[in-house]
Amino acid sequence: MTQAAVRDQADTVIRYIDPAAKRNETVSTVLGEFAELLTLGETAATEGSKVAYKERRARIAAPYEITLHDARGQNGALSAWDFEVNGLIFTDAPTPIPDFHNEELLSDDYVPLAVEVVKRATGARRAFSMGHHQVRTEVTGRTTSQTSYARFAHTDYGPAFESHLRRLMEGRFNVPKDEASTCGLCLAGFWTPIERPAYKDPLCLLDALSIDLEKETVPYIYTGISESSLNDSNRSFDEYIPTPASDAPAVAPIFSSAHRWIYAPDMTPEEAVVFKQYDMRPNASSKVCFHSSFRDRFHEGWPDCPGRRSVEVRVLLTF
């Protein structure tokens, strides 16, 4: 049997938050007031101005060249990656649904299967959908910001979400109060290609073993995202699912040459990855697995190479 070539990619560009970007803004959300933040998205200063929006984004993020490592390694397997150690684990994806662009099918049929995959892969006691699943496609542009590929290293949550998540478990998911107030919490991401392998613009992940969280992260928050469209309007505050990176600060890394980025080349719809968005357990051996998309150069000679399509589901886990 011929061994597959390892597809490490040197000189690959990943955009990081610029460590010199100002972190001096205060933002009020439904979860509280948060100070000394770096903000992204639309603000009063940039709203309605496409040029100003792009200029702001350019000031906040900076490109760095890194080497991306083939997660399949020399033996072509993905089994070496561990959720608790590296912050990520590869697993089998659920059976695809006929139409991932049908929101009813996606929400009712696929998301529960994805949540169960995450629970099983991580060994969690309970698992709940956070309601913010997304299908991303090759269609790009400013008006498709919620469905186009993410182009900077980040995660979608941070420690400031914890207090509300404990209220949410009791108020919406009917977890007993004693358990909701004391259990270990972790927010996880589920990601898999759909309709075809991820030949272009695949997901890459930062091995949690390779980052110093105390020295190499910054809090950030998106402004201008409406939470009302993502929740049931007739629910109480205790049942409110917070909007990722918008109702409270999320976390992003700043560059270090010690960072080890990995990806699974040509990942198929039968393969999925589960990664830590943010682990709130005090004794967790890893806390977060940062992620981004990147431009895979391997298929540049394939003129008709199809764009990446994928689905992601955010899951709240208890331990």
Solvent accessible surface area in square Angstrom, and as a share of the most:
residue,aa,sasa,rsa
1,M,246,1.10
2,T,128,0.74
3,Q,122,0.54
4,A,76,0.59
5,A,86,0.67
6,V,52,0.30
7,R,35,0.13
8,D,70,0.36
9,Q,15,0.07
10,A,54,0.42
11,D,94,0.49
12,T,3,0.02
13,V,76,0.44
14,I,2,0.01
15,R,76,0.28
16,Y,0,0.00
17,I,0,0.00
18,D,38,0.20
19,P,60,0.38
20,A,86,0.67
21,A,15,0.12
22,K,160,0.68
23,R,92,0.34
24,N,105,0.54
25,E,61,0.28
26,T,79,0.46
27,V,22,0.12
28,S,85,0.55
29,T,33,0.19
30,V,71,0.41
31,L,36,0.18
32,G,32,0.30
33,E,126,0.57
34,F,37,0.15
35,A,62,0.48
36,E,129,0.58
37,L,3,0.02
38,L,2,0.01
39,T,2,0.01
40,L,16,0.08
41,G,14,0.13
42,E,44,0.20
43,T,23,0.13
44,A,105,0.82
45,A,90,0.70
46,T,5,0.03
47,E,125,0.56
48,G,76,0.73
49,S,42,0.27
50,K,110,0.47
51,V,103,0.59
52,A,26,0.20
53,Y,39,0.15
54,K,99,0.42
55,E,93,0.41
56,R,29,0.11
57,R,121,0.44
58,A,65,0.50
59,R,150,0.55
60,I,14,0.07
61,A,8,0.06
62,A,23,0.18
63,P,80,0.50
64,Y,56,0.21
65,E,113,0.51
66,I,18,0.09
67,T,56,0.32
68,L,0,0.00
69,H,45,0.20
70,D,13,0.07
71,A,4,0.03
72,R,49,0.18
73,G,28,0.27
74,Q,127,0.56
75,N,119,0.61
76,G,41,0.39
77,A,38,0.30
78,L,23,0.11
79,S,103,0.66
80,A,88,0.68
81,W,31,0.11
82,D,61,0.32
83,F,7,0.03
84,E,58,0.26
85,V,66,0.38
86,N,13,0.07
87,G,0,0.00
88,L,0,0.00
89,I,41,0.21
90,F,23,0.10
91,T,37,0.22
92,D,109,0.56
93,A,17,0.13
94,P,15,0.10
95,T,107,0.62
96,P,73,0.46
97,I,19,0.10
98,P,128,0.81
99,D,59,0.31
100,F,9,0.04
101,H,101,0.45
102,N,60,0.31
103,E,103,0.46
104,E,125,0.56
105,L,50,0.25
106,L,5,0.03
107,S,35,0.23
108,D,91,0.47
109,D,66,0.34
110,Y,3,0.01
111,V,7,0.04
112,P,68,0.42
113,L,83,0.41
114,A,0,0.00
115,V,17,0.09
116,E,84,0.38
117,V,9,0.05
118,V,0,0.00
119,K,67,0.28
120,R,155,0.57
121,A,26,0.20
122,T,17,0.10
123,G,60,0.58
124,A,9,0.07
125,R,146,0.53
126,R,74,0.27
127,A,19,0.15
128,F,33,0.14
129,S,32,0.21
130,M,0,0.00
131,G,33,0.31
132,H,8,0.04
133,H,34,0.15
134,Q,28,0.12
135,V,20,0.11
136,R,27,0.10
137,T,22,0.13
138,E,62,0.28
139,V,92,0.53
140,T,89,0.51
141,G,43,0.41
142,R,85,0.31
143,T,139,0.81
144,T,34,0.20
145,S,64,0.41
146,Q,96,0.43
147,T,57,0.33
148,S,17,0.11
149,Y,17,0.06
150,A,27,0.21
151,R,75,0.28
152,F,21,0.09
153,A,0,0.00
154,H,15,0.07
155,T,0,0.00
156,D,10,0.05
157,Y,0,0.00
158,G,0,0.00
159,P,79,0.49
160,A,40,0.31
161,F,0,0.00
162,E,49,0.22
163,S,84,0.54
164,H,8,0.03
165,L,0,0.00
166,R,50,0.18
167,R,118,0.43
168,L,0,0.00
169,M,0,0.00
170,E,75,0.33
171,G,29,0.28
172,R,50,0.18
173,F,40,0.17
174,N,125,0.64
175,V,1,0.01
176,P,78,0.49
177,K,139,0.59
178,D,117,0.61
179,E,22,0.10
180,A,2,0.02
181,S,64,0.41
182,T,108,0.63
183,C,12,0.07
184,G,17,0.17
185,L,0,0.00
186,C,0,0.00
187,L,0,0.00
188,A,1,0.00
189,G,2,0.02
190,F,0,0.00
191,W,6,0.02
192,T,1,0.01
193,P,1,0.01
194,I,2,0.01
195,E,87,0.39
196,R,54,0.20
197,P,33,0.20
198,A,0,0.00
199,Y,46,0.17
200,K,78,0.33
201,D,14,0.07
202,P,2,0.01
203,L,17,0.08
204,C,0,0.00
205,L,3,0.01
206,L,1,0.00
207,D,8,0.04
208,A,15,0.11
209,L,118,0.59
210,S,23,0.15
211,I,21,0.11
212,D,58,0.30
213,L,52,0.26
214,E,171,0.77
215,K,157,0.67
216,E,31,0.14
217,T,33,0.19
218,V,2,0.01
219,P,54,0.34
220,Y,0,0.00
221,I,0,0.00
222,Y,62,0.24
223,T,28,0.16
224,G,71,0.68
225,I,48,0.24
226,S,65,0.42
227,E,52,0.23
228,S,79,0.51
229,S,92,0.59
230,L,72,0.36
231,N,27,0.14
232,D,66,0.34
233,S,120,0.77
234,N,138,0.71
235,R,98,0.36
236,S,62,0.40
237,F,83,0.35
238,D,53,0.27
239,E,41,0.18
240,Y,26,0.10
241,I,8,0.04
242,P,0,0.00
243,T,3,0.02
244,P,15,0.09
245,A,4,0.03
246,S,11,0.07
247,D,5,0.03
248,A,0,0.00
249,P,14,0.09
250,A,0,0.00
251,V,17,0.10
252,A,0,0.00
253,P,0,0.00
254,I,27,0.14
255,F,65,0.27
256,S,21,0.14
257,S,107,0.69
258,A,71,0.55
259,H,17,0.08
260,R,98,0.36
261,W,0,0.00
262,I,0,0.00
263,Y,0,0.00
264,A,4,0.03
265,P,9,0.05
266,D,33,0.17
267,M,8,0.03
268,T,41,0.24
269,P,21,0.14
270,E,115,0.51
271,E,39,0.18
272,A,0,0.00
273,V,1,0.00
274,V,0,0.00
275,F,7,0.03
276,K,0,0.00
277,Q,5,0.02
278,Y,27,0.10
279,D,0,0.00
280,M,13,0.06
281,R,40,0.15
282,P,125,0.78
283,N,147,0.75
284,A,19,0.15
285,S,89,0.57
286,S,7,0.04
287,K,47,0.20
288,V,2,0.01
289,C,0,0.00
290,F,1,0.00
291,H,14,0.06
292,S,2,0.01
293,S,7,0.04
294,F,3,0.01
295,R,164,0.60
296,D,12,0.06
297,R,99,0.36
298,F,119,0.50
299,H,30,0.13
300,E,131,0.59
301,G,75,0.72
302,W,100,0.35
303,P,128,0.80
304,D,121,0.63
305,C,12,0.07
306,P,37,0.23
307,G,12,0.12
308,R,3,0.01
309,R,64,0.23
310,S,0,0.00
311,V,0,0.00
312,E,25,0.11
313,V,1,0.01
314,R,19,0.07
315,V,0,0.00
316,L,0,0.00
317,L,0,0.00
318,T,0,0.00
319,F,64,0.26
